[in-house]
């Protein structure tokens, strides 16, 4: 099987080609923000040309994209309307009376300043079903629905979200509204809360459904255009898109529920880190994925990703109550701009120069100093990137740094550049401590996994400050998200609110509800042409103690639901609660809040190949020397540093720091007093001393 993974980032688009013979080819192009598919097709075609592969030989394309995320962050989604229960159209404005900054009286609240559905496009209609049985209290007023749809059509609304108060108990009214919309306005994008998120908590459900409508039209057009372009250029590959909770979805499924793509890109890096670390003898890692715009951080104890609590899954301040792997993100990347703020403080990020105009040294019109400019001045980056395809102008980096940082702070060029790196590193250290120490994990018991185009430049410094003993650098760190893409499975999540106490569970209802969800998951995977041998169905439940406000996820054994099933669920919840909070309350009844079924279609993993064994002589990997600036005893010090080509390193090779290792997709800095060791699979493990 021939597969290509594509990860579209803020500055670069990363590619990896793999096949059953163990052939791996990595490629990188600049992202094309006006249309990400342009840069994507450029890279796919370049790989096929380089390897002399016919376009129709590529069987699968796995795609991680930030298109949905960027629409939310930049407030550039479609004009979306909403039809809801009369009297509840302001749910998404009122929210939960929580402010991002509690005591600010001037703060702009994202969901109020930039609502996903403007108030003038939200319509209340007469209807009501009641809890807890979903019985109809007020029939749906279809004339009101038609009038609302006609008004939205006249106003050129591009998408309609349908959010009724108790539709998670009985979706009949929402389904009828969908039929009416198709009759009155067939071309509009439709998003039903009973399909997007059939769970209780109306604010989160309304906002998530609204987000799905807000990003739906553009995302759907993008995916359709991508499929059309691939077909026109002779590709017959199936397109899969990475989802926020770790699996990929078919192009068709992603168009229906694009809200699941909101953390599409960073998740690929987490999966790639898990696959790579299994090839070492290290079990606990913290990923540091630094790209051109941001740094993504995830704590992987025993190489297990944790899931965000569904009430903590936010994007750009908006609640998006969909499953997401727990990844922390800050604005710290190679393109992060350094500046002096209004109070005279030296800051780096979160503003980024992005792909266009990019850092000053890219010679594309950028004039602001960035982290990449600082690394150029310090000698950590060479003057040719992307395997020599991008030429760097150090003089432009020097000009930007001195004008904006050096002169205002009365510092030398070296001090200014090191200052940029120090501030950048400190930002990442604080985020790692937030993701680890505040959750009960000691970073000294973890290795730092350096990935992304810039992760290997900063990892040694960050690890040393955190007291970590090792840094892991994968074979293709700059394309690790793409590696994760080709090592994941098709995955779908289906859920339903239950609200049953363990002391009085209706076993027949619970059993039937699980079977319905399992059938949905199975049918979706069959629709994606997965064979029965490769389909895995898992049950989980969101549970809490009676009286608690929030729930935790626990596994549920398969088969017919019996008393034994409930007892094992309770025991699992007690243990999970004790592990998370230090205690359990076995005398209190457990409430089953939501049930979930996760359908997985297994796709064959990437084969890990061992590299040639070395004899201890690494002179053949040396490509030169240059002066590199490090901070020693608090001051800049120029050190003559050996440059190595990673492609020439062999298993067992040992690299003494200071050293620079070049490869097409990244540059690795091994700082003074650190030692890099190449393992059998070409992975470099750096010992921090």
C-alpha positions as CSV (number, residue, x, y, z in Angstrom):
1,X,0.0,0.0,0.0
2,X,1.3,3.5,-0.9
3,X,0.2,6.3,1.5
4,X,0.9,10.0,1.8
5,X,0.4,12.0,5.0
6,X,0.0,15.7,4.7
7,X,0.0,18.2,7.6
8,X,-0.8,21.8,6.7
9,X,0.7,24.2,9.3
10,X,0.8,27.9,9.7
11,X,4.1,28.3,7.9
12,X,5.1,25.0,6.3
13,X,3.1,22.0,4.9
14,X,4.7,18.7,5.7
15,X,4.5,15.5,3.7
16,X,5.6,11.9,4.2
17,X,5.3,9.0,1.8
18,X,5.4,5.4,3.0
19,X,4.8,2.0,1.3
20,X,4.8,-1.7,2.3
21,X,8.4,-2.0,1.2
22,X,9.5,0.3,4.0
23,X,10.3,3.2,1.6
24,X,9.9,6.6,3.4
25,X,10.2,10.0,1.7
26,X,9.8,13.3,3.6
27,X,9.0,16.6,1.9
28,X,8.2,20.1,2.9
29,X,6.7,23.2,1.2
30,X,5.7,26.6,2.2
31,X,2.0,26.8,3.2
32,X,-0.2,28.8,0.8
33,X,-2.6,30.6,3.1
34,X,-4.9,31.8,0.3
35,X,-5.6,28.2,-0.6
36,X,-3.9,25.5,1.4
37,X,-4.6,22.9,-1.3
38,X,-2.2,24.7,-3.7
39,X,0.8,23.9,-1.5
40,X,-0.6,20.5,-0.7
41,X,-0.8,19.5,-4.4
42,X,2.6,20.9,-5.0
43,X,4.1,18.6,-2.4
44,X,2.2,15.5,-3.4
45,X,3.2,16.0,-7.0
46,X,6.8,16.6,-6.1
47,X,7.0,13.3,-4.1
48,X,5.4,11.3,-7.0
49,X,7.8,12.9,-9.5
50,X,10.9,12.3,-7.3
51,X,10.0,8.7,-6.7
52,X,8.7,8.1,-10.2
53,X,5.3,7.0,-8.9
54,X,2.2,7.2,-11.1
55,X,-0.5,9.3,-9.5
56,X,-3.0,6.5,-9.5
57,X,-0.6,4.3,-7.5
58,X,-1.2,6.3,-4.4
59,X,-4.0,4.5,-2.5
60,X,-4.6,6.7,0.6
61,X,-4.0,10.3,1.5
62,X,-4.2,11.3,5.2
63,X,-4.7,15.0,5.8
64,X,-4.3,17.1,9.0
65,X,-5.5,20.6,8.5
66,X,-5.9,23.9,10.4
67,X,-8.5,25.3,8.1
68,X,-11.4,24.8,10.6
69,X,-9.3,26.1,13.5
70,X,-8.2,29.2,11.6
71,X,-11.7,30.1,10.7
72,X,-12.7,30.1,14.3
73,X,-9.6,32.0,15.5
74,X,-9.8,34.6,12.8
75,X,-13.6,34.9,12.9
76,X,-13.8,34.1,9.2
77,X,-16.5,31.5,9.1
78,X,-19.8,31.5,7.2
79,X,-22.8,33.5,8.0
80,X,-24.7,31.0,10.1
81,X,-28.3,31.2,11.3
82,X,-30.1,29.2,14.1
83,X,-33.5,27.8,14.6
84,X,-34.2,27.1,18.3
85,X,-37.0,26.6,20.8
86,X,-38.9,29.9,21.3
87,X,-37.4,31.9,24.2
88,X,-34.0,30.3,24.0
89,X,-32.3,32.1,21.1
90,X,-29.9,33.9,23.4
91,X,-28.4,30.8,25.0
92,X,-25.2,31.1,23.0
93,X,-24.9,34.8,24.2
94,X,-25.6,34.3,27.9
95,X,-23.4,31.2,28.1
96,X,-22.5,30.3,31.7
97,X,-21.8,33.7,33.0
98,X,-18.1,32.9,33.0
99,X,-15.6,35.5,31.7
100,X,-12.1,34.6,30.5
101,X,-10.8,37.3,32.9
102,X,-13.2,37.5,35.9
103,X,-12.5,41.0,37.1
104,X,-12.0,42.9,33.8
105,X,-14.8,45.3,32.9
106,X,-13.4,46.1,29.4
107,X,-12.7,42.6,28.1
108,X,-14.2,41.6,24.8
109,X,-15.9,38.2,25.3
110,X,-15.3,36.1,22.2
111,X,-18.7,34.5,22.0
112,X,-20.5,37.8,22.5
113,X,-18.3,40.0,20.3
114,X,-18.0,37.5,17.5
115,X,-21.0,35.2,17.8
116,X,-21.0,32.2,15.6
117,X,-24.7,33.0,14.8
118,X,-25.6,36.7,14.9
119,X,-28.7,37.5,16.9
120,X,-30.6,38.8,13.8
121,X,-30.1,35.3,12.3
122,X,-31.4,33.4,15.3
123,X,-35.1,32.4,15.3
124,X,-37.2,30.9,18.0
125,X,-40.1,28.7,17.0
126,X,-42.9,27.0,18.9
127,X,-42.0,23.4,19.9
128,X,-41.3,21.5,23.1
129,X,-40.5,18.1,24.3
130,X,-40.0,17.3,28.0
131,X,-37.5,15.6,30.2
132,X,-36.8,12.9,31.1
133,X,-38.8,10.9,28.6
134,X,-38.7,13.2,25.5
135,X,-42.5,13.3,25.3
136,X,-44.0,16.0,23.0
137,X,-45.5,18.9,25.0
138,X,-45.9,21.5,22.3
139,X,-46.1,20.4,18.6
140,X,-43.6,21.9,16.1
141,X,-45.1,24.9,14.4
142,X,-44.0,24.2,10.9
143,X,-45.3,27.5,9.5
144,X,-43.0,29.4,11.9
145,X,-40.1,27.2,10.7
146,X,-40.8,27.9,7.0
147,X,-41.0,31.6,7.6
148,X,-37.7,31.6,9.4
149,X,-36.0,29.6,6.7
150,X,-37.4,31.9,4.0
151,X,-36.1,34.9,5.8
152,X,-32.7,33.4,6.2
153,X,-32.7,32.5,2.5
154,X,-33.5,36.1,1.6
155,X,-30.7,37.3,3.9
156,X,-28.2,34.9,2.2
157,X,-27.5,32.9,5.3
158,X,-25.0,30.1,4.3
159,X,-25.6,27.6,7.1
160,X,-28.4,26.8,9.5
161,X,-28.0,25.3,13.0
162,X,-31.0,23.6,14.5
163,X,-30.9,23.4,18.3
164,X,-34.0,22.5,20.2
165,X,-34.1,22.3,24.0
166,X,-34.5,18.5,24.6
167,X,-33.7,17.1,21.2
168,X,-31.1,14.8,22.7
169,X,-34.0,12.9,24.2
170,X,-36.3,13.1,21.2
171,X,-34.9,14.4,17.8
172,X,-38.2,14.2,15.9
173,X,-38.7,17.9,15.8
174,X,-35.2,18.6,14.6
175,X,-35.4,16.0,11.9
176,X,-38.7,17.5,10.6
177,X,-37.0,21.0,10.5
178,X,-34.3,19.4,8.4
179,X,-36.8,18.2,5.9
180,X,-38.5,21.6,5.8
181,X,-35.1,23.3,5.2
182,X,-34.3,21.0,2.3
183,X,-37.7,21.9,0.8
184,X,-37.3,25.6,1.2
185,X,-33.5,26.2,0.9
186,X,-31.9,23.0,-0.4
187,X,-28.4,24.5,-1.0
188,X,-27.9,25.7,2.5
189,X,-25.5,23.8,4.9
190,X,-27.5,22.1,7.7
191,X,-26.3,21.3,11.2
192,X,-28.6,19.5,13.7
193,X,-27.7,19.3,17.4
194,X,-29.2,15.8,17.6
195,X,-26.6,14.7,15.0
196,X,-23.6,16.8,16.0
197,X,-23.9,16.4,19.8
198,X,-26.9,14.5,21.2
199,X,-26.1,15.3,24.8
200,X,-27.4,17.4,27.6
201,X,-26.0,20.9,28.6
202,X,-27.8,23.2,26.2
203,X,-25.2,26.0,26.0
204,X,-22.4,23.7,25.0
205,X,-24.6,21.7,22.6
206,X,-26.0,24.9,21.0
207,X,-22.5,26.5,20.6
208,X,-20.9,23.3,19.3
209,X,-23.7,22.9,16.7
210,X,-23.4,26.6,15.8
211,X,-19.6,26.1,15.3
212,X,-20.3,23.2,13.1
213,X,-22.5,25.4,10.9
214,X,-20.1,28.3,11.1
215,X,-17.2,26.3,9.7
216,X,-19.2,23.8,7.7
217,X,-19.7,25.5,4.3
218,X,-16.0,26.5,3.8
219,X,-14.7,23.2,5.1
220,X,-17.0,21.2,2.9
221,X,-16.0,23.3,-0.2
222,X,-12.4,22.8,0.7
223,X,-12.7,19.0,1.0
224,X,-14.8,18.8,-2.2
225,X,-12.3,20.9,-4.1
226,X,-9.4,18.9,-2.8
227,X,-11.1,15.6,-4.0
228,X,-11.9,17.2,-7.4
229,X,-8.3,18.5,-7.8
230,X,-6.9,15.1,-6.9
231,X,-9.2,13.4,-9.4
232,X,-8.4,15.8,-12.2
233,X,-4.7,15.2,-11.7
234,X,-5.1,11.4,-11.9
235,X,-5.2,10.5,-8.2
236,X,-7.7,7.8,-7.1
237,X,-6.6,7.7,-3.5
238,X,-9.2,7.8,-0.6
239,X,-8.9,11.0,1.4
240,X,-9.0,10.7,5.2
241,X,-8.9,13.7,7.6
242,X,-7.5,13.7,11.1
243,X,-10.0,14.4,13.9
244,X,-9.4,16.0,17.3
245,X,-9.7,12.8,19.3
246,X,-7.0,10.8,17.4
247,X,-8.6,9.0,14.5
248,X,-9.2,9.9,10.9
249,X,-12.6,10.3,9.2
250,X,-13.5,9.8,5.6
251,X,-13.9,13.0,3.5
252,X,-17.7,12.4,3.4
253,X,-18.0,12.2,7.2
254,X,-15.7,15.2,7.8
255,X,-17.9,17.3,5.6
256,X,-20.9,16.5,7.8
257,X,-19.2,17.1,11.1
258,X,-16.2,19.4,10.6
259,X,-16.3,20.5,14.2
260,X,-14.3,17.3,14.9
261,X,-11.4,18.8,12.8
262,X,-10.8,21.7,15.2
263,X,-7.5,20.2,16.6
264,X,-6.7,18.2,13.5
265,X,-3.1,19.2,13.1
266,X,-1.6,18.9,16.7
267,X,-3.1,15.5,17.3
268,X,-1.0,14.0,14.5
269,X,2.1,15.0,16.3
270,X,1.0,13.2,19.5
271,X,0.2,10.0,17.6
272,X,3.6,10.2,15.8
273,X,5.4,10.7,19.1
274,X,3.7,7.6,20.6
275,X,4.7,5.4,17.6
276,X,8.3,6.7,17.7
277,X,8.9,6.4,21.4
278,X,7.8,2.8,21.3
279,X,11.1,2.2,19.4
280,X,13.1,3.4,22.4
281,X,13.2,2.1,26.0
282,X,11.5,5.3,27.3
283,X,7.9,5.1,28.5
284,X,7.1,8.7,29.7
285,X,7.4,11.6,27.3
286,X,6.2,15.2,27.1
287,X,5.9,16.3,23.5
288,X,7.2,19.7,22.4
289,X,6.0,20.3,18.8
290,X,7.2,23.7,17.7
291,X,6.2,24.9,14.3
292,X,6.3,28.2,12.6
293,X,3.4,29.7,14.6
294,X,2.8,27.7,17.7
295,X,4.1,25.2,20.2
296,X,1.9,22.2,21.1
297,X,2.5,20.3,24.3
298,X,1.1,17.0,25.5
299,X,1.9,14.8,28.5
300,X,2.1,11.1,27.7
301,X,2.4,9.0,30.8
302,X,3.0,5.4,29.8
303,X,2.6,6.6,26.2
304,X,-1.1,7.1,26.8
305,X,-2.8,10.3,25.5
306,X,-5.3,11.8,27.9
307,X,-8.6,13.3,26.8
308,X,-9.7,16.8,27.6
309,X,-12.8,17.0,29.8
310,X,-15.7,17.9,27.5
311,X,-16.3,21.2,29.3
312,X,-12.7,22.2,28.8
313,X,-12.6,21.7,25.1
314,X,-12.5,25.2,23.8
315,X,-11.2,26.8,20.6
316,X,-10.7,30.5,20.5
317,X,-12.9,30.9,23.6
318,X,-15.8,29.0,22.1
319,X,-17.1,25.8,23.7
320,X,-16.7,22.9,21.4
321,X,-17.9,19.9,23.3
322,X,-16.4,17.2,21.2
323,X,-13.7,14.6,22.2
324,X,-10.2,16.0,22.0
325,X,-6.8,14.6,22.9
326,X,-5.3,16.9,25.6
327,X,-2.9,19.2,23.8
328,X,-1.8,22.6,25.2
329,X,-1.0,25.2,22.6
330,X,0.8,28.6,23.0
331,X,1.9,31.1,20.4
332,X,5.6,30.2,20.3
333,X,7.1,29.2,17.0
334,X,9.9,30.0,14.6
335,X,7.8,32.9,13.2
336,X,6.9,34.3,16.6
337,X,7.8,38.0,16.7
338,X,10.0,39.7,19.3
339,X,9.0,43.2,20.4
340,X,9.1,45.7,23.2
341,X,5.5,46.2,24.5
342,X,4.0,49.5,25.7
343,X,5.2,48.9,29.2
344,X,8.8,48.4,28.1
345,X,8.8,44.6,28.5
346,X,10.7,42.3,26.2
347,X,8.2,39.8,24.7
348,X,8.1,37.1,22.1
349,X,4.8,36.0,20.6
350,X,2.0,35.1,20.3
351,X,1.9,37.2,17.1
352,X,3.6,35.4,14.3
353,X,5.0,36.4,10.9
354,X,3.5,33.2,9.5
355,X,4.3,32.0,6.0
356,X,3.8,35.4,4.5
357,X,5.7,37.6,4.9
358,X,7.6,35.3,7.3
359,X,10.7,36.0,9.3
360,X,12.9,38.9,8.1
361,X,15.7,36.5,7.0
362,X,13.3,34.8,4.6
363,X,13.5,37.9,2.4
364,X,9.8,37.9,1.7
365,X,9.0,41.4,3.0
366,X,9.1,40.6,6.7
367,X,10.7,43.4,8.8
368,X,9.9,42.2,12.4
369,X,12.5,40.1,14.3
370,X,11.4,36.6,15.0
371,X,12.7,33.4,16.7
372,X,14.1,32.1,13.4
373,X,16.0,35.4,12.9
374,X,17.6,34.9,16.3
375,X,18.6,31.3,15.6
376,X,20.2,32.5,12.3
377,X,22.2,35.2,14.1
378,X,23.4,32.7,16.8
379,X,24.6,30.3,14.1
380,X,22.1,27.5,15.1
381,X,20.4,27.6,11.7
382,X,22.3,27.6,8.5
383,X,21.8,29.8,5.5
384,X,19.9,27.2,3.4
385,X,16.7,25.5,4.6
386,X,14.4,22.8,3.1
387,X,17.4,20.9,1.8
388,X,18.8,24.0,0.1
389,X,15.6,25.1,-1.6
390,X,15.2,28.2,0.6
391,X,18.1,30.6,0.9
392,X,18.3,32.7,4.0
393,X,19.5,36.3,4.4
394,X,21.3,36.8,7.8
395,X,21.9,40.5,7.2
396,X,18.1,41.1,7.1
397,X,17.8,39.2,10.5
398,X,20.5,41.4,12.0
399,X,18.9,44.6,10.8
400,X,15.5,43.6,12.2
401,X,16.8,42.5,15.6
402,X,19.0,45.5,16.1
403,X,16.4,48.0,15.0
404,X,13.5,46.6,17.1
405,X,15.4,45.0,20.1
406,X,19.1,45.8,20.3
407,X,19.0,49.6,20.0
408,X,15.9,50.1,22.2
409,X,17.4,47.9,25.0
410,X,21.0,49.1,24.5
411,X,22.1,45.5,23.9
412,X,24.6,43.8,21.5
413,X,23.3,41.7,18.6
414,X,24.3,38.4,20.5
415,X,22.6,39.5,23.7
416,X,19.4,40.5,21.8
417,X,19.3,37.2,19.9
418,X,19.9,35.1,23.0
419,X,17.3,37.2,24.8
420,X,14.7,36.3,22.1
421,X,15.6,32.6,22.6
422,X,15.5,32.8,26.4
423,X,12.0,34.5,26.4
424,X,10.7,31.9,23.9
425,X,12.1,29.0,25.9
426,X,10.6,30.4,29.2
427,X,7.2,30.7,27.6
428,X,7.3,27.0,26.7
429,X,8.7,26.0,30.1
430,X,5.8,27.7,31.8
431,X,3.3,25.9,29.5
432,X,5.0,22.5,30.1
433,X,4.8,23.1,33.9
434,X,1.1,24.0,33.5
435,X,0.4,20.8,31.6
436,X,2.5,18.6,33.9
437,X,3.2,19.9,37.4
438,X,-0.2,21.3,37.9
439,X,-1.7,17.9,37.1
440,X,0.5,15.9,39.4
441,X,3.2,14.9,36.9
442,X,6.9,15.5,37.7
443,X,8.6,16.5,34.4
444,X,11.9,15.1,35.8
445,X,10.4,11.6,35.3
446,X,9.7,12.3,31.6
447,X,11.8,12.7,28.5
448,X,11.2,15.7,26.2
449,X,10.1,14.6,22.7
450,X,11.3,17.3,20.3
451,X,9.4,17.6,17.0
452,X,8.1,20.1,14.6
453,X,10.4,22.2,12.4
454,X,11.8,24.1,15.4
455,X,11.5,21.7,18.4
456,X,15.0,20.3,18.1
457,X,16.5,23.8,18.1
458,X,15.2,24.5,21.6
459,X,14.7,21.1,23.3
460,X,18.1,20.8,25.1
461,X,17.7,24.2,26.8
462,X,14.1,23.6,27.8
463,X,14.8,20.1,29.1
464,X,17.7,21.3,31.2
465,X,15.7,24.0,32.8
466,X,13.0,21.5,33.7
467,X,15.4,18.9,35.1
468,X,14.7,16.4,32.4
469,X,17.3,13.8,31.6
470,X,16.7,13.0,28.0
471,X,15.5,14.5,24.7
472,X,14.1,12.3,22.0
473,X,14.5,13.4,18.4
474,X,12.6,11.3,15.9
475,X,13.8,10.4,12.4
476,X,11.7,13.1,10.8
477,X,10.8,15.6,13.5
478,X,9.7,18.3,11.1
479,X,7.1,16.0,9.6
480,X,6.1,14.1,12.7
481,X,2.4,15.2,12.4
482,X,2.4,13.6,8.9
483,X,4.0,10.5,10.4
484,X,1.2,10.3,13.0
485,X,-1.3,10.7,10.2
486,X,-0.2,7.6,8.3
487,X,-0.1,5.6,11.6
488,X,-3.7,6.2,12.7
489,X,-6.9,4.4,12.2
490,X,-10.4,5.4,11.0
491,X,-12.3,6.4,14.1
492,X,-15.8,7.6,14.9
493,X,-17.4,8.6,18.2
494,X,-21.2,8.2,18.8
495,X,-22.9,9.3,22.1
496,X,-26.2,9.5,23.9
497,X,-27.3,11.0,27.2
498,X,-28.6,8.4,29.7
499,X,-28.8,9.8,33.2
500,X,-29.2,6.5,35.0
501,X,-28.1,5.7,38.6
502,X,-26.2,2.5,39.3
503,X,-28.7,1.7,42.0
504,X,-31.6,1.6,39.6
505,X,-30.4,1.0,36.1
506,X,-32.8,0.0,33.4
507,X,-30.6,-2.7,31.9
508,X,-32.8,-3.3,28.9
509,X,-32.8,0.4,27.9
510,X,-29.1,0.7,28.4
511,X,-28.4,-2.4,26.4
512,X,-30.6,-1.3,23.5
513,X,-29.0,2.2,23.5
514,X,-25.6,0.7,23.2
515,X,-26.7,-1.6,20.4
516,X,-28.1,1.4,18.5
517,X,-24.8,3.3,18.8
518,X,-22.8,0.2,17.9
519,X,-24.9,-0.2,14.7
520,X,-24.3,3.4,13.8
521,X,-20.5,3.0,14.3
522,X,-20.4,-0.3,12.4
523,X,-22.5,1.0,9.5
524,X,-20.2,4.1,9.1
525,X,-17.1,1.9,9.0
526,X,-18.7,-0.4,6.4
527,X,-19.6,2.6,4.4
528,X,-15.9,3.5,4.4
529,X,-15.1,0.1,3.0
530,X,-13.6,-1.4,6.1
531,X,-13.6,-5.2,6.3
532,X,-15.2,-6.9,9.3
533,X,-11.8,-8.2,10.4
534,X,-10.6,-4.6,10.8
535,X,-13.6,-3.2,12.7
536,X,-13.3,-2.7,16.4
537,X,-16.2,-1.5,18.5
538,X,-15.5,-0.1,22.1
539,X,-18.0,1.1,24.7
540,X,-17.3,3.8,27.2
541,X,-19.5,5.8,29.6
542,X,-19.2,9.3,31.1
543,X,-19.9,8.8,34.8
544,X,-20.0,10.8,38.1
545,X,-21.0,10.3,41.7
546,X,-24.6,11.2,42.4
547,X,-24.7,15.0,43.1
548,X,-21.4,15.8,41.3
549,X,-21.4,18.4,38.6
550,X,-19.0,16.8,36.1
551,X,-18.2,13.4,34.8
552,X,-15.2,11.1,34.0
553,X,-14.9,8.6,31.2
554,X,-14.6,4.9,32.0
555,X,-14.6,1.7,29.8
556,X,-17.7,-0.6,29.6
557,X,-17.4,-4.3,28.8
558,X,-19.1,-5.4,25.6
559,X,-22.0,-7.9,25.2
560,X,-25.4,-7.8,26.8
561,X,-25.7,-5.3,29.6
562,X,-26.1,-7.2,32.9
563,X,-25.7,-6.5,36.6
564,X,-22.1,-7.7,36.3
565,X,-21.6,-5.0,33.6
566,X,-22.7,-2.3,36.0
567,X,-20.6,-3.6,38.9
568,X,-17.5,-3.6,36.7
569,X,-18.3,-0.1,35.5
570,X,-18.7,1.1,39.1
571,X,-15.4,-0.4,40.1
572,X,-13.6,1.2,37.1
573,X,-15.1,4.6,38.0
574,X,-14.0,4.3,41.6
575,X,-10.5,3.5,40.6
576,X,-10.4,6.3,38.0
577,X,-11.7,8.9,40.5
578,X,-9.2,7.8,43.1
579,X,-6.3,8.1,40.6
580,X,-7.4,11.5,39.5
581,X,-8.4,13.1,42.8
582,X,-6.8,10.9,45.5
583,X,-10.0,9.4,46.9
584,X,-13.2,7.5,46.0
585,X,-16.6,7.3,47.6
586,X,-17.8,3.8,47.2
587,X,-20.8,4.4,49.4
588,X,-22.2,6.9,46.9
589,X,-24.2,5.8,43.8
590,X,-22.6,6.2,40.4
591,X,-24.6,8.1,37.7
592,X,-24.2,7.0,34.1
593,X,-24.5,10.4,32.4
594,X,-23.6,9.7,28.7
595,X,-22.8,6.5,26.9
596,X,-20.4,6.4,24.0
597,X,-19.4,3.9,21.3
598,X,-16.1,4.4,19.5
599,X,-15.9,2.6,16.2
600,X,-12.4,2.0,14.9
601,X,-11.3,0.7,11.5
602,X,-7.8,-0.6,11.8
603,X,-5.3,0.5,9.2
604,X,-1.9,-1.2,8.9
605,X,0.8,0.5,10.9
606,X,4.0,2.0,9.3
607,X,6.8,-0.5,9.4
608,X,9.8,0.7,11.4
609,X,13.1,-0.2,9.7
610,X,16.5,-0.5,11.3
611,X,19.4,1.6,9.9
612,X,22.9,0.5,9.2
613,X,25.1,-0.2,12.2
614,X,28.1,2.1,12.6
615,X,31.7,1.3,13.7
616,X,32.1,4.3,16.0
617,X,33.7,6.6,13.4
618,X,31.4,9.5,12.6
619,X,33.8,11.5,10.6
620,X,32.0,10.7,7.4
621,X,28.9,12.5,8.7
622,X,30.8,15.8,9.3
623,X,30.0,18.5,6.8
624,X,31.8,21.4,8.3
625,X,32.1,23.7,11.3
626,X,30.9,27.1,12.3
627,X,30.8,29.4,15.3
628,X,27.6,29.0,17.3
629,X,26.6,31.2,20.3
630,X,25.5,29.6,23.5
631,X,24.8,31.1,26.9
632,X,27.5,30.0,29.3
633,X,27.4,31.2,32.9
634,X,24.8,33.8,31.9
635,X,26.9,35.4,29.1
636,X,27.1,34.8,25.3
637,X,30.0,32.6,24.3
638,X,31.0,31.7,20.8
639,X,31.9,28.1,20.4
640,X,33.3,26.4,17.3
641,X,30.7,23.7,16.6
642,X,30.9,20.6,14.3
643,X,28.1,20.3,11.7
644,X,26.8,16.8,10.9
645,X,24.5,15.5,8.2
646,X,21.9,13.2,9.8
647,X,21.5,11.1,6.7
648,X,25.1,9.9,7.2
649,X,24.7,8.9,10.9
650,X,24.5,5.2,11.7
651,X,23.1,3.1,14.6
652,X,25.4,3.3,17.6
653,X,27.0,6.7,16.7
654,X,27.6,9.1,19.5
655,X,27.7,12.9,19.0
656,X,29.3,15.0,21.7
657,X,27.9,18.5,22.2
658,X,28.1,21.2,21.1
659,X,27.0,20.0,17.7
660,X,24.6,20.8,15.0
661,X,22.8,18.1,13.0
662,X,21.3,19.1,9.7
663,X,18.4,17.4,7.8
664,X,15.8,18.6,5.3
665,X,12.9,19.1,7.7
666,X,14.7,20.5,10.8
667,X,18.0,21.4,12.5
668,X,19.1,19.7,15.8
669,X,21.1,21.5,18.4
670,X,23.0,19.4,20.9
671,X,24.2,21.9,23.5
672,X,27.5,21.8,25.3
673,X,27.8,19.0,27.9
674,X,25.0,17.0,26.2
675,X,25.5,13.7,24.3
676,X,23.4,12.4,21.4
677,X,23.2,8.7,20.7
678,X,21.7,7.1,17.6
679,X,19.6,4.0,18.2
680,X,18.9,1.1,15.8
681,X,16.0,2.9,14.2
682,X,17.9,6.2,13.6
683,X,16.2,7.9,16.6
684,X,18.5,10.3,18.4
685,X,18.3,10.2,22.2
686,X,20.2,13.1,23.8
687,X,21.4,12.8,27.4
688,X,21.2,16.1,29.2
689,X,24.1,16.7,31.7
